[in-house]
Amino acid sequence: GDIKIRLDTASYHSEDGDVIAYIPDLKFLVAVDTITPGEVPFMNFGATSDYGRYLGLFDTLLRYDFDLMMSGHISVLGTRQDVTDTRDYSYDVRDTVRREMQAMGQRFEEAYVDTEYVNGNLAYRMAIETMRGECAAQIIHRWSDRLSVVDVFADSHCQTAILH
């Protein structure tokens, strides 16, 4: 027909590249595996292979002039506000981890003492798990009344941000 569809490539999820479809006349965007309207992202930020690129996705999506979007896997359409909410959540996880990282040396030292200075790798893992738990608790507290399934995925989001 005479409906114009703009196809753009992006790299937010797949190593092979992703496609964003935009129908300007309808102000409709299709970006699969990006957000889930009303929910926090799927585990590990949608199992992204590049957390940095994932965080850049929001600027990419918000450059389009859209009212509705289909993000795939569910039949619920999203809005610009859904993208903004997911962006704000994702940035909050990142910023929480950055704050928690300031005490990483202290957490490691405490865990190393607990292992009687025998297992540095175990101490490191213990410190990460402590940080992940503290991050998840803060995120759940701040977001549970705004987006669903935060209690299910916050720990994996914190883990992704920590390892990044």
N, C-alpha and C positions, 0 to 999 in steps of 0.2 A: 504494500500500500504506500501511502504517502507519509507515513509516520517516520520521522527521523530518529534513529537510535545512534548514540555516540558510544563507542567502545574504547575504553582506555585500559592499558595494562597497569598493574600495580604489583608490589611485592610485600604483602602484609602477612601472608600465611604460607603459601606454597613456595617451595624452592624453585618450581618451574614457572612461577608467575601467576598472577590472578587477573581476572577481568572485572572491570566495573562497567556496567551498562547504564546509560543515562538517556532518558526520554525527555528532552527539554520542554516540549509542548505540554506534557502532562506533569512536569516537575516530579518525575518518578525516577528513583535510583535503585539499581540492583547491585548489591555487593555481598556476595555469599561468604559465609564464615567470618563475619565482622562483629556484629552485635546481636544480642537477643533482647528485643524490646521488653523492658520491665524487669530484666534479670541482669545479674553480673555475668561477665564472660564465662564460657565453659572452662573447665579445668586448665590450668597453666596458660591462661589467656588464649583459649581456643587451640591449645597445643601448638602454639606458634613456634617456629624454628628460629625466629629472630625477634626477641622482645623489643629491641630498639626500633625496628621497623614497625612493629605492632603499634607502639606508642605514636609513631608518626602518621599512622592511618587516619586518626581523627581529623587532623588538618586537611588531609586529602579529601575525606568525605565531605567536610564542611565547606570546601571550596565550591561544591556543586549547589545550584539553586534548586533545592528539592523540598517538597512538602512531605512525601511519603517514600519509604524505601522497603524493599524486600531483602532480607538478609539471609534467607534460606533456612531450611530444616524445620521451620514452623510456619503456620499460616497467618501469624499475627504480623501486620505491617508496622514498621517503625516510623518515627518522625525525627526531625532535627533534634528535638529535645532528648530523645532516646540516645542519639549519638553523643550529645553533650553530657548526659548523665553517665554514660559508659566511659567517656573520656575523663570526667572528673573523678570517677571511681578509680580508674586505672592510674591516674596521676597521684591520687591519694595513697594508693598502695606503694607506688614508687617513692613518694616523699616520706612515707612512714618508714620504709626500709632504710632510706638514707639517714634518717634520724637514729634509728636503731643501730646502724652500722658504727656510729660513734662509740658505742660501748662494746664493740666486737672484741677488742683486745682484752678487756676486763672479763668478758664472758669466757673467752678462751682460757685465760689464766685460772679462773675458778674451776672450770671443767678439767683442766690439766692437773690441778691439785686433787680434784676428786678421783682422777685415775692414778693418783700417786706418781705422777710424772713418768708413767710407763708407756702411754699410748697417745701420742700427739694427734693422730688421725681421729681417734675416738673423741678426744677433747674438742677438736675442731667440729666434728659432727654434732656433738652435744651443744656447742655454742650456737651453731646454725639452727638447730631444732628449737632451742630456747628463743632465739630471735624470731623464728617463724611463728611460734606460738604467741609471743607478745604482739607481733604485728597483726596476726589474724584476730586476736581478741580486740585490738583497737579498731580494726576495719569493721568487724562485725558490729561492734558497739555504734560506730558512726553511720553504717549503711543499712542495717537490717530493716529499718522502717522506710527505706527509700527504694531498694532493689531487692528482688527475691533471690533465693538460693545463695546469698552471701555466706551463710553458715556452712554451706556445702563446699564452696570453692575458695574461700578466702585464704586458707592455709596454702593451697597450691599456687595462688597468685603471689603470696608473699615469698614462697620458695623460688618461684621463677625470678622475681625481682632480686632476691638475695643472690642467686647464682649468676645473674646478669652482671 
